[in-house]
Every structure is written in C-alpha cells, then in structure tokens.
C-alpha cells in the first residue's frame, strides 16, 4: 500500500491493516526468505572452495568476505537509515518525502561506492595488514579483493533500494531483489569454481555480476513504485539542507555504530587467522551458523523497523507496542528452534561443508558456541530494529561503543587462558551487552517518540 493511494484517517494519514501475528509474519517472511539467501551464499562460497581440500582457500574466502563486510557495511546506514526515515514518512502520509529519501540515498550510495573503488589500493594494503594470515591465504585474499572491489557502487545502491522497499513494507520486492542477487551469485559461483576452475577469483567475479543485475532489477521496480505516487519532488526538495542534515545525522550515527560492530566481527576473524589456517577455517564454517541465525532473526527485526517507524510517523503508540510484542514472540520462538537444530545436526552440516578432517574435528569442538548465538543474540537484533525504526541512532551509536569496549575486555581476560573458546565466549558477551545497554534506553525512546512532533 503506498502513501498516495491509501485510505486516510482524521489526520490525513494512511490507514494501515490491523496488526496481527499473521500480518507481522506476512511482512517478515519475505525478508526471512531473502535474508537466508545471504548466509547460504556464504555457505556456498565456503563449500565450493572447501571441495578443493585446501584450508588456506577456505580461509581466503572468509578473510575476503570479512574485508568487504567491513568496507560495505560501514555504509550499512544506507539500508538502515533509509528504512527508518522512509517508514516514518510513509506513516505520516508524506509521499514527496518518501521519494526524496530514496533520491538522496541513491546519490549518497553512488558517491560512496565510487570513493571505495578509487581508494582500493590503500584499502587493500590496510586490510591485509590488519588481518594477519598465512602467506598462502593472504595471496588468495588479495586476488579476491582486487576483483570484488569493483562491485562497490552496485552493492551500496542495492543497500539503499532494499532499505527503501522495507521502509514501505514492500518486503516481497525486497525478496525479489535478494533472490536475484544471491541466487545469481550462488549459480555463477558454482559454475566459475567447480566447472571453470577459477577458484577464489571465480567467487569474486560471480559477486560483481550478481550485484550489477540486482541494481538493474531494483531500479526497474523502484521506478514502477514511484510512478504510483503521482508526485515528483523538486531539485530544491532533494537538496534541502534541513532534510539532508537529518539524513546525515542519522547516517553518521549508524556508520559509527556499524563500524564498531564490524570491528568486533573483524577482530574475531583476525584472531582466528593468527591461530592458524585450521582454526581460521573452523571458525569460518561456524560463523556461517551465526550468519544464518542472524539473517533469520533480522527478518523480524526488519519488520520491526518498518512497523515501529510507521507507528511513530502516524502517532500510533498502541501499534508501536503491539509491533514489539508480536515480533518478539515470533523471534524468540525462531531463535529457540534454530539453536536446537544446530545442536542436533551441526556435525552433519560441518561434514557437508568441508572435506578436511582437521577442520571438521576442530569445528565440532566449538559448535556449542555457535549453537548458542541465536538465543543469545535475539534481543539485540529486535532492539536494533526498534531503535532504527524510531531513528534513535545516537543511543545506538553510544551503546555499541560501550559493547565494543566490554567485548575487548572479555577477550583480554578470557583468550589467554581459554584460547578459541575464550574468543567465542567474548563474542557471546558482546551480544548480551548490546541487548542490555539498548534495553536501558528503551523507556526514554518510547517517551520521546510519542511526545515530539511527528517528523
């Protein structure tokens, strides 16, 4: 339902369908389907390279993916900020603002992606210096980086398009984009690595082609959506100082928050790399377990972003609270189920992902930590969704900084004695502290969201 064609209430704002368990699931499920293709993509990359039987190749793909998670998700605000701002404008019935947000986001994404391409050589040197690995793994990682960096503009534009569609609760379109992106990547990776024998380079080439195709499809779908609004913003609106200042404020907070998160995740991989190729490969496999759980639960978090943002824009406090209740029930139930599956079938999954017996045995030793991450992390994912929907990004930034500090303190205390177990325990503490710190600020968020002027 778009802003311009919705029925409106007394305040001229759209009337949206009543919130029920089914409604929340209907919004979340396409996102869950689309999200699950992302870690499955990581599993595919790991598995196709893993069949070559060389631990350093698995490690190279893991290191390469880690580098681009850091580079690209440093601009994850293009997805998150666009979602929160769009949802609030959508709830307030401001069609012109919805379009302006997309336009500004695309301009910012294109400029940021071009900057990454231009700065690729110093970025590669810094990344490889930070992620210490064996000479063999580092050489393959360098190959991966030099190819995949050219996908930067397309990857960041896809973030903006995805965030905009989610903010409009158009999650089926978001599903289409992710299926195009990750489905193409999976198929081409298998062909390029298994059939053509291109190894790590084949994975990188597949990613570039998939990102380009997703941008083309996303642009077509966005244009069709825009044509339904019947309004076109002026150049003055697009470059309005006040609107751009708000977008930049939201995005700068989210960028710092995301960099802190990625610092923790990158440090986790870097510490595994220092422990040797076998530990690096084992943690890379188990990290895919964490990724699958995170992307599953993010389906409910994304729904929370859209629905809480819309409730705030429409000044509907009851819908805000009901959204949180419904998404929490769904997310906690899902997290419990996923953890149980990991404990029961994790060993079988590990065996399917690599032929290296050393990596198999090592990964099994640390499997319980990966199995615990869905239950441990579910609260932090949902609270992220609430704060993004409310665009209360300053608190997200501050609490992530606190969580990162606690993570490093835990690492310093635990890893000297417990090694890789201590590293996994530190990550568990990190997830818990994220939830606790955000929960402390939640009452203030709700009070501010429904006492300030509607944006």
C-alpha positions as CSV (number, residue, x, y, z in Angstrom):
1,X,0.0,0.0,0.0
2,X,1.6,3.3,-1.0
3,X,1.0,6.7,0.6
4,X,-0.8,8.4,-2.2
5,X,-3.5,5.7,-2.7
6,X,-4.1,4.7,0.9
7,X,-7.3,5.5,2.7
8,X,-6.7,8.2,5.2
9,X,-7.8,8.9,8.7
10,X,-8.8,12.0,10.5
11,X,-5.3,13.5,10.4
12,X,-4.9,12.8,6.7
13,X,-2.5,9.9,7.4
14,X,-2.9,6.4,5.8
15,X,-5.0,3.7,7.4
16,X,-2.9,0.5,7.5
17,X,-4.1,-3.1,8.1
18,X,-4.6,-4.2,11.7
19,X,-1.5,-5.7,13.4
20,X,-1.8,-9.4,14.0
21,X,0.5,-12.3,14.2
22,X,-0.3,-13.2,10.6
23,X,0.3,-9.6,9.5
24,X,3.7,-9.5,11.1
25,X,4.6,-12.9,9.7
26,X,3.4,-11.7,6.2
27,X,5.8,-8.8,6.4
28,X,8.7,-10.8,8.0
29,X,8.6,-14.0,5.9
30,X,9.7,-12.5,2.6
31,X,12.6,-10.8,4.5
32,X,13.5,-14.1,6.2
33,X,13.5,-15.8,2.8
34,X,15.6,-13.1,1.3
35,X,17.9,-12.9,4.3
36,X,18.5,-16.6,4.4
37,X,19.9,-16.5,0.9
38,X,22.8,-14.3,2.1
39,X,24.3,-16.7,4.6
40,X,23.5,-19.6,2.2
41,X,25.6,-17.6,-0.3
42,X,28.4,-17.7,2.3
43,X,27.9,-21.4,2.8
44,X,28.0,-21.9,-0.9
45,X,31.2,-19.9,-1.3
46,X,32.8,-21.8,1.6
47,X,31.5,-25.2,0.3
48,X,32.6,-24.9,-3.3
49,X,36.1,-23.7,-2.3
50,X,36.1,-26.3,0.5
51,X,35.7,-29.1,-2.0
52,X,39.2,-28.2,-3.3
53,X,40.5,-29.6,0.0
54,X,42.9,-26.7,0.9
55,X,42.2,-24.9,4.3
56,X,44.0,-21.8,3.1
57,X,41.5,-21.4,0.3
58,X,38.6,-21.5,2.8
59,X,40.4,-19.0,4.9
60,X,41.0,-16.7,2.0
61,X,37.2,-16.6,1.1
62,X,36.5,-16.0,4.8
63,X,39.1,-13.2,5.0
64,X,37.9,-11.6,1.8
65,X,34.2,-11.7,2.9
66,X,35.3,-10.2,6.2
67,X,37.1,-7.3,4.5
68,X,34.1,-6.5,2.3
69,X,31.7,-6.8,5.3
70,X,33.8,-4.1,6.9
71,X,34.0,-1.9,3.8
72,X,30.4,-2.2,2.6
73,X,28.7,-2.5,6.0
74,X,30.5,0.6,7.1
75,X,27.9,2.1,4.7
76,X,25.1,-0.1,6.1
77,X,23.4,3.1,7.2
78,X,22.2,3.4,3.6
79,X,19.9,0.4,4.3
80,X,19.1,1.1,8.0
81,X,18.7,4.9,7.8
82,X,16.7,4.7,4.6
83,X,14.3,2.2,6.2
84,X,13.7,4.3,9.4
85,X,13.2,7.6,7.6
86,X,11.1,6.1,4.9
87,X,8.8,4.2,7.3
88,X,8.2,7.4,9.3
89,X,7.4,9.5,6.2
90,X,5.2,6.7,4.9
91,X,3.3,6.6,8.2
92,X,2.9,10.4,8.2
93,X,1.5,10.2,4.6
94,X,4.3,12.3,3.1
95,X,4.7,10.9,-0.4
96,X,7.1,13.6,-1.6
97,X,9.4,13.0,1.4
98,X,9.4,9.2,0.6
99,X,10.7,9.9,-2.9
100,X,13.2,12.5,-1.7
101,X,14.7,10.0,0.8
102,X,15.2,7.5,-2.0
103,X,16.8,10.0,-4.3
104,X,19.2,11.3,-1.6
105,X,20.1,7.8,-0.6
106,X,20.9,6.8,-4.2
107,X,23.1,9.8,-4.7
108,X,25.0,9.1,-1.5
109,X,25.4,5.4,-2.3
110,X,26.8,6.1,-5.7
111,X,29.3,8.6,-4.4
112,X,30.4,6.3,-1.6
113,X,30.8,3.3,-3.9
114,X,32.9,5.3,-6.4
115,X,35.1,6.5,-3.5
116,X,35.8,2.9,-2.4
117,X,36.9,2.0,-6.0
118,X,39.2,5.0,-6.2
119,X,40.8,4.1,-2.8
120,X,41.1,0.4,-3.5
121,X,44.9,0.1,-3.3
122,X,45.4,1.7,0.2
123,X,42.3,0.0,1.5
124,X,43.7,-3.4,0.4
125,X,47.0,-2.8,2.0
126,X,45.4,-1.7,5.3
127,X,43.0,-4.7,5.3
128,X,45.7,-7.3,4.7
129,X,47.9,-5.7,7.3
130,X,45.2,-5.9,9.9
131,X,44.1,-9.4,9.0
132,X,47.3,-11.4,9.6
133,X,47.2,-14.7,7.9
134,X,49.5,-17.3,6.3
135,X,51.2,-16.2,3.1
136,X,49.1,-18.6,1.0
137,X,45.8,-17.4,2.4
138,X,46.9,-13.7,2.1
139,X,47.8,-14.2,-1.6
140,X,44.4,-15.6,-2.4
141,X,42.6,-12.9,-0.4
142,X,44.5,-10.2,-2.4
143,X,43.2,-11.8,-5.6
144,X,39.6,-11.8,-4.2
145,X,39.8,-8.2,-3.1
146,X,41.2,-6.8,-6.4
147,X,38.3,-8.2,-8.3
148,X,35.4,-7.7,-5.9
149,X,36.1,-4.1,-5.1
150,X,34.6,-3.1,-8.5
151,X,31.2,-4.2,-7.2
152,X,31.2,-1.4,-4.6
153,X,28.9,1.2,-6.3
154,X,26.3,-1.5,-7.1
155,X,26.4,-3.1,-3.6
156,X,25.8,0.3,-1.9
157,X,23.0,1.2,-4.3
158,X,21.4,-2.1,-3.5
159,X,21.5,-1.3,0.2
160,X,19.5,1.9,-0.5
161,X,17.0,0.2,-2.7
162,X,16.5,-2.6,-0.1
163,X,16.1,-0.1,2.8
164,X,13.5,1.9,0.9
165,X,11.4,-1.0,0.0
166,X,11.5,-2.3,3.5
167,X,10.5,1.1,4.9
168,X,7.4,0.9,2.7
169,X,6.8,-2.6,4.0
170,X,7.2,-3.8,0.4
171,X,9.0,-6.9,1.6
172,X,8.0,-9.0,-1.4
173,X,10.0,-6.7,-3.6
174,X,12.9,-6.9,-1.2
175,X,12.7,-10.7,-1.5
176,X,12.8,-10.5,-5.3
177,X,16.0,-8.3,-5.2
178,X,17.7,-10.6,-2.7
179,X,16.8,-13.7,-4.7
180,X,18.2,-12.1,-7.9
181,X,21.3,-11.0,-6.1
182,X,22.2,-14.1,-4.1
183,X,20.6,-16.7,-6.4
184,X,22.7,-15.4,-9.3
185,X,25.8,-15.3,-7.1
186,X,25.3,-18.9,-6.0
187,X,24.8,-20.3,-9.5
188,X,27.7,-18.4,-11.0
189,X,30.0,-19.3,-8.1
190,X,29.3,-23.0,-8.6
191,X,29.9,-22.6,-12.4
192,X,33.0,-20.5,-12.1
193,X,34.7,-22.5,-9.3
194,X,33.5,-26.1,-9.9
195,X,33.2,-26.1,-13.7
196,X,35.7,-23.4,-14.9
197,X,38.2,-23.9,-12.1
198,X,38.7,-20.2,-11.4
199,X,38.9,-20.8,-7.6
200,X,38.7,-17.8,-5.3
201,X,38.7,-15.4,-8.3
202,X,35.6,-17.1,-9.6
203,X,33.7,-16.3,-6.4
204,X,34.6,-12.6,-6.7
205,X,33.6,-12.4,-10.4
206,X,30.2,-14.1,-9.6
207,X,29.6,-11.4,-6.9
208,X,30.2,-8.5,-9.3
209,X,27.8,-9.8,-11.9
210,X,25.1,-10.5,-9.3
211,X,25.3,-7.0,-7.8
212,X,25.0,-5.4,-11.2
213,X,22.0,-7.5,-12.2
214,X,20.3,-6.7,-8.8
215,X,20.7,-2.9,-9.4
216,X,19.1,-3.2,-12.8
217,X,16.1,-5.1,-11.5
218,X,15.8,-2.9,-8.4
219,X,15.8,0.3,-10.5
220,X,13.0,-1.0,-12.7
221,X,10.9,-2.0,-9.6
222,X,11.6,1.3,-7.9
223,X,10.5,3.3,-11.0
224,X,7.3,1.3,-11.2
225,X,6.6,2.1,-7.5
226,X,7.4,5.8,-7.9
227,X,5.0,6.1,-10.9
228,X,2.1,5.3,-8.5
229,X,2.7,8.3,-6.3
230,X,1.8,11.0,-8.8
231,X,4.2,13.5,-7.3
232,X,7.7,14.5,-8.2
233,X,10.0,16.3,-5.7
234,X,11.8,19.4,-6.9
235,X,15.5,19.8,-7.0
236,X,15.2,22.2,-4.0
237,X,13.5,19.4,-2.0
238,X,16.1,16.9,-2.9
239,X,18.9,19.2,-1.9
240,X,17.1,20.7,1.1
241,X,19.6,21.5,3.8
242,X,17.3,20.5,6.7
243,X,16.4,17.2,5.2
244,X,19.9,16.3,4.2
245,X,21.2,17.4,7.6
246,X,18.7,15.0,9.3
247,X,19.7,12.1,6.9
248,X,23.4,12.8,7.5
249,X,22.9,12.9,11.3
250,X,21.1,9.6,11.3
251,X,23.5,8.0,8.9
252,X,26.7,9.3,10.7
253,X,25.5,7.7,13.9
254,X,24.7,4.5,12.2
255,X,28.0,4.5,10.4
256,X,29.9,4.7,13.7
257,X,27.6,2.1,15.2
258,X,28.2,-0.2,12.3
259,X,31.9,0.3,12.2
260,X,32.1,-0.7,15.9
261,X,30.1,-3.8,15.2
262,X,32.3,-4.7,12.2
263,X,35.4,-4.0,14.2
264,X,34.3,-6.7,16.7
265,X,33.5,-9.2,13.9
266,X,36.7,-8.4,12.0
267,X,38.7,-8.8,15.2
268,X,37.1,-12.1,15.8
269,X,38.2,-13.4,12.3
270,X,41.7,-11.8,12.7
271,X,42.3,-13.6,16.0
272,X,41.3,-16.9,14.4
273,X,43.7,-16.2,11.5
274,X,46.5,-15.7,14.0
275,X,45.8,-19.1,15.4
276,X,46.5,-20.8,12.1
277,X,44.7,-22.0,9.0
278,X,42.8,-24.8,10.7
279,X,41.3,-22.6,13.4
280,X,40.5,-19.9,10.8
281,X,38.7,-22.4,8.6
282,X,36.8,-23.9,11.5
283,X,35.6,-20.6,12.8
284,X,34.7,-19.6,9.2
285,X,32.4,-22.6,9.0
286,X,30.8,-21.9,12.4
287,X,30.5,-18.2,11.6
288,X,28.1,-19.3,8.8
289,X,25.9,-20.8,11.5
290,X,25.9,-17.5,13.3
291,X,25.2,-15.7,10.0
292,X,22.2,-17.9,9.2
293,X,20.7,-17.3,12.6
294,X,21.3,-13.6,12.4
295,X,19.7,-13.2,9.0
296,X,16.7,-15.3,10.0
297,X,16.1,-13.2,13.1
298,X,16.8,-10.0,11.1
299,X,13.6,-10.8,9.2
300,X,11.6,-9.9,12.3
301,X,14.0,-7.1,13.1
302,X,13.4,-5.5,9.7
303,X,9.6,-5.9,10.1
304,X,10.0,-4.1,13.5
305,X,11.9,-1.3,11.8
306,X,9.1,-0.7,9.2
307,X,6.2,-1.2,11.6
308,X,7.6,0.8,14.6
309,X,8.7,3.6,12.2
310,X,5.3,3.7,10.6
311,X,3.6,3.8,14.0
312,X,5.7,6.7,15.1
313,X,5.1,8.6,11.9
314,X,1.3,8.0,12.3
315,X,1.5,8.8,16.1
316,X,0.0,5.3,17.0
317,X,1.5,4.3,20.3
318,X,-0.7,1.2,20.7
319,X,0.6,-0.1,17.3
320,X,4.1,0.6,18.4
321,X,3.8,-1.5,21.5
322,X,1.9,-4.3,19.7
323,X,4.5,-4.5,17.0
324,X,7.2,-5.1,19.6
325,X,5.1,-7.8,21.3
326,X,4.3,-9.7,18.1
327,X,7.8,-9.6,16.7
328,X,9.3,-10.7,20.0
329,X,7.1,-13.8,20.2
330,X,8.0,-14.7,16.6
331,X,11.7,-14.0,17.0
332,X,12.2,-15.8,20.3
333,X,10.4,-18.9,19.0
334,X,12.5,-18.9,15.9
335,X,15.8,-18.5,17.8
336,X,15.0,-21.4,20.1
337,X,14.2,-23.7,17.1
338,X,17.4,-22.7,15.3
339,X,19.6,-23.3,18.3
340,X,18.1,-26.8,18.7
341,X,18.7,-27.6,15.1
342,X,22.3,-26.6,15.4
343,X,22.9,-28.8,18.4
344,X,21.3,-31.8,16.8
345,X,22.5,-31.6,13.3
346,X,25.5,-29.2,13.4
347,X,28.1,-32.0,13.0
348,X,26.4,-33.3,9.8
349,X,26.3,-29.8,8.4
350,X,30.0,-29.3,9.1
351,X,30.9,-32.5,7.3
352,X,29.0,-31.3,4.2
353,X,30.9,-28.0,4.1
354,X,34.4,-29.3,4.0
355,X,36.4,-32.5,3.3
356,X,39.3,-31.5,5.6
357,X,39.2,-33.9,8.6
358,X,41.2,-31.5,10.8
359,X,38.8,-28.6,10.1
360,X,35.8,-31.0,10.8
361,X,37.1,-32.0,14.2
362,X,38.1,-28.5,15.2
363,X,34.7,-27.1,14.2
364,X,32.8,-29.7,16.2
365,X,34.8,-28.7,19.3
366,X,33.4,-25.1,19.1
367,X,30.0,-26.0,17.8
368,X,28.1,-25.3,21.1
369,X,29.2,-21.7,21.0
370,X,27.7,-21.2,17.5
371,X,24.6,-23.0,18.5
372,X,24.0,-20.6,21.4
373,X,24.2,-17.4,19.3
374,X,20.5,-17.4,18.1
375,X,19.2,-17.3,21.7
376,X,21.9,-15.0,23.0
377,X,21.5,-12.5,20.1
378,X,17.8,-12.4,19.6
379,X,17.1,-9.5,21.9
380,X,19.9,-7.3,20.4
381,X,18.5,-7.8,16.9
382,X,15.0,-6.8,17.9
383,X,16.1,-3.8,19.8
384,X,18.2,-2.7,16.9
385,X,15.0,-2.8,14.8
386,X,13.1,-0.7,17.3
387,X,15.8,2.0,17.5
388,X,16.3,2.1,13.7
389,X,12.5,2.5,13.2
390,X,12.5,5.3,15.7
391,X,15.7,6.8,14.2
392,X,17.1,7.0,17.7
393,X,20.6,6.4,16.3
394,X,22.6,8.4,18.8
395,X,21.8,5.9,21.5
396,X,22.6,3.0,19.2
397,X,26.0,4.6,18.5
398,X,26.8,5.2,22.2
399,X,25.7,1.8,23.4
400,X,27.6,0.0,20.6
401,X,30.8,1.8,21.7
402,X,30.2,0.5,25.3
403,X,29.5,-3.0,24.0
404,X,32.7,-3.0,21.9
405,X,34.7,-1.9,25.0
406,X,33.2,-4.8,27.0
407,X,34.0,-7.2,24.1
408,X,37.7,-6.3,24.2
409,X,37.8,-6.5,27.9
410,X,36.3,-10.0,27.8
411,X,38.8,-11.0,25.1
412,X,41.7,-9.8,27.1
413,X,40.6,-11.7,30.2
414,X,39.5,-15.0,28.5
415,X,41.6,-15.8,25.5
416,X,45.0,-16.0,27.2
417,X,43.7,-19.0,29.2
418,X,41.0,-20.5,27.1
419,X,42.2,-19.7,23.5
420,X,39.5,-20.0,20.8
421,X,36.9,-20.9,23.5
422,X,37.7,-17.6,25.1
423,X,37.3,-15.8,21.7
424,X,33.8,-17.4,21.3
425,X,32.9,-16.5,24.9
426,X,33.9,-12.9,24.2
427,X,31.5,-12.8,21.2
428,X,28.7,-14.1,23.4
429,X,29.3,-11.4,26.0
430,X,29.3,-8.8,23.2
431,X,25.8,-9.9,22.0
432,X,24.4,-9.9,25.6
433,X,25.8,-6.4,26.4
434,X,24.3,-5.0,23.2
435,X,20.9,-6.1,24.3
436,X,21.3,-4.9,27.9
437,X,22.5,-1.4,27.0
438,X,19.8,-0.8,24.4
439,X,17.1,-2.0,26.8
440,X,18.2,0.5,29.4
441,X,17.4,3.3,26.9
442,X,14.1,1.9,25.6
443,X,11.7,3.7,28.0
444,X,13.3,7.1,27.0
445,X,12.9,6.1,23.3
446,X,9.2,5.4,23.6
447,X,8.6,8.6,25.6
448,X,10.4,10.8,23.1
449,X,8.9,9.1,20.0
450,X,5.4,10.0,21.1
451,X,5.8,13.4,22.7
452,X,7.9,15.1,20.0
453,X,6.4,16.5,16.8
454,X,5.7,13.9,14.1
455,X,8.5,14.1,11.5
